[in-house]
Structure formats: C-alpha cells, structure tokens
Amino acid sequence: MIISEHAEEKMKKKDITKEEIERCLIDGEIIFRKIIKGEMRYVKKIELKYKKLFVIYTIRNDEERVITCYTIRKKRL
C-alpha cells in the first residue's frame, strides 16, 4: 500500500491511523467506482467505533495507492 502526500496530510489532520486505512481496504465496502484521468478509482467505507472512514484509492502496478481519506464522526451518547 502506498499513501499519497495528500492522504498523509488528511490522516494527520483527521486523526486517522495507517491501521484504520488498511482495515478499510481489506474489510470495507466499495461504495463507488469511476474512471478518472484514465484510471479506475474506488471509494471504500468502513464503520468504526466513533467514525465512518472513507478511503479513495486506485490500483497501480498491482498495488493499492491511497489518494485521500476522510471521516464522518459519530455522536457519542
């Protein structure tokens, strides 16, 4: 797995760990796919304890390349 500079910045800003990204890529649900600039891009979603994590990635040379990621925080009761 390769993580782009942009994705690393988002991870730091939104408190997303590499392990959460890996978990999303393995166990997440593909919710969208589209060809952009000649390559297929995917969006996967996974629900974690206090947030929903979305990872946007592509596959280059048989390796996943994370383009960006973001979260939607769940309200704690």
SVG drawing of the C-alpha trace seen along z (x, -y; Angstrom):
<svg xmlns="http://www.w3.org/2000/svg" viewBox="-26 -19 30 27">
<polyline fill="none" stroke="black" stroke-width="0.4" points="0.0,0.0 1.3,-3.4 -0.1,-6.5 0.0,-9.8 1.2,-13.0 -2.3,-14.4 -3.7,-11.3 -0.9,-11.6 -1.9,-15.2 -5.6,-14.2 -4.6,-11.3 -2.8,-13.7 -5.5,-16.4 -8.4,-13.9 -6.6,-11.5 -6.7,-8.5 -4.2,-5.7 -2.5,-3.6 -4.1,-0.6 -7.6,-2.1 -6.7,-2.7 -5.5,0.9 -8.6,2.3 -10.9,0.2 -9.0,1.5 -9.4,5.1 -12.8,5.1 -14.5,2.0 -17.4,1.9 -16.9,0.5 -19.5,-2.3 -18.3,-4.0 -16.0,-3.4 -15.3,-5.6 -12.7,-6.1 -10.9,-9.4 -7.9,-10.5 -7.7,-7.1 -7.6,-5.0 -10.2,-3.3 -10.7,-5.0 -12.5,-3.3 -14.2,-4.6 -14.4,-2.2 -16.3,-2.8 -16.0,-1.2 -17.8,-1.9 -15.6,-2.2 -16.5,-2.7 -16.8,-6.6 -16.5,-7.3 -17.1,-6.3 -13.9,-6.1 -13.9,-6.7 -10.8,-5.8 -10.3,-6.8 -7.7,-4.8 -6.5,-3.4 -4.5,-0.3 -1.2,-0.9 1.1,2.0 -0.9,4.4 -0.5,2.1 -3.2,0.0 -2.4,-3.7 -4.4,-5.7 -5.3,-9.1 -7.2,-10.6 -9.3,-9.7 -11.8,-11.4 -14.1,-10.6 -17.6,-11.4 -17.7,-11.4 -20.5,-9.7 -22.0,-11.4 -21.1,-9.8 -24.0,-9.1"/>
</svg>
